[in-house]
Amino acid sequence: QNPDMLIIVTGLSFGKYLNCVAAAPIHQSEPGLRGHVVYTVHDYSFYHELGDMIATNLPQVATIITGIFASCLTLSLVVLSVRRLSWRFPDEDDIMNNRQSWRCWTSKCELVVVILFVTPVGVFAVLAFTLRGYCGEVAETAVVGSTLLAQLCSIPPFFLLFRGLLLRACLGQRTRASDINRSNPETSQQVVIQPSTSPQDATTENIRADNTEAASNSMSVLIRKKGPLVLVCCVLRSRWFCALLCVVTADLLMMLLWVPYYRSNDYFTWELNARWKLPNLDAPLWVGEFGTGWNNIWWKRFTRYLALHDLDFAYWSFNGEKTNWHPESHGLVTRDSMNILHPWKLEALQPLISSQFGKN
């Protein structure tokens, strides 16, 4: 009945989440509340523990995994070094098991593995997209976790396809080498051992033996020229070695991409936008609480966020005494309310306050 009345609706989990407003927009669905609802949210540095936890623990996890698999990788390299004298172009039946021709990228078994990994990628991606509209820490954690798992599960299929592509290139070189030998029939004859019945037959056998020795020497020179391809083939044949490369790539992805991202201002902005449904919220938004006792990175990012979205706010708290004889570390003034507790805090808030008065 009062046209000047405002109803303040606080977000869930102590003012942390407003992303469920889209599912129940009472400022639109209730005719008597239109123009009278103001949503309010709170934010503190400990509201962002998920990103901090990921950025802090990922390097430790990556270090442990890298250490374990680096030992296995070293052992794999030692085994390859011991067998280096027998490096050769493997037989087609050996490498191309379950492959119809050298033009196939992967075997049937590897295609099954690719499908088994691609399927959870799609599932986690759909799950992350679906849970974005739900409120609460569980849904937010599930969204971030599903995104990470989808990215991790996409690494093995990529490596298997890339491995098949390299094998195709190496086996293509081998096939062309075989074509060269088939194009020279004089050097590709084989020794046929038969009992000699005459001097003429003995002479024929000697000629064939000479031709076979020449072909063997020619193939040896060709294999020496293709030494790097032989090494690549032997390495790619080791699925264990390729699995280790997948793990190392995942570790590099953690260290080089995820850790900087979860510590960046981009993730901080995305997190608040997802929680508060900005800039798509079509109702007044008021930051009812925020505060800190330390001039940390959260303070700098949040005040920048307030200025970016031109948000009205109330700081917590003004007083310098929380309870009797207990100081308030977040306060603007000292316990006796006679002095400013943190000058840097007022220096950051005054431009925001001035912009609000200048706007009005």
C-alpha angles and dihedrals in degrees: 000000000000109000092199097052119116123199114207114210116195123212122247125272095033094319095311103120133046099154092105091065089090090062093050110020099181090174087067105027096054111064093201092055099052110121092008103078123094119181118215131196137185131214135186134164092259089059087075100055094121095066091041091050092050093047092046099045101038094074090051093048091046091049093052094046092046091051093051096046094040087063090051090046091053090051090050091052091049090053090050091048091053090052095044093107089063096049109135141138101288121232117269091241089055100049101027096054108157090004120120094209141347089266091072113099100206138013123251091257092052091048088056089052090050091052091047091055098039091054095062089044089062092042094051092044092052091045092052091048093047097048094053090088095055126093127229142055093277093059092044092050090047091052093051093042093049091050092052093047092048090054092046094049090052092063101072095050090049091051094046092052092045090048090051090050092053091046089051090053093048094045089047088059089048092050091051089050089053090049089055091055092046089052089060104056092170090067097038100062117123129224114261111196113207133153111273112241099173142012088255092057090049090053091051091052091051091052091051091048091052091050091049092050090050090051091049092051091048092051091047090055090048093051091049089053090050093049096126090050090051089053093048091049093050092048094046091049089064105084088184089059091049090049089055090052089053091054093047090049090051090051091050089049089054095047101039103035115016101042094051091043096053089048094047132099089240092066091044091053093045091050094053093043090052093048097044099032093236134200090012098059107115096198136072114281124201124186098222098181139021133134148138142189096219133065092232135149092269091059093051093047095046096049088048088051092051091052093045094055096032093233126177115229150176119219123226112247138009099173121082097210118069097186133342108317092350116111123222108233092196094052126119095219136038125264093271090047089231101109140034112263099203117016092189089062094058091044089060096042099045096069089050092050092046091053091054093051092044090051092051 
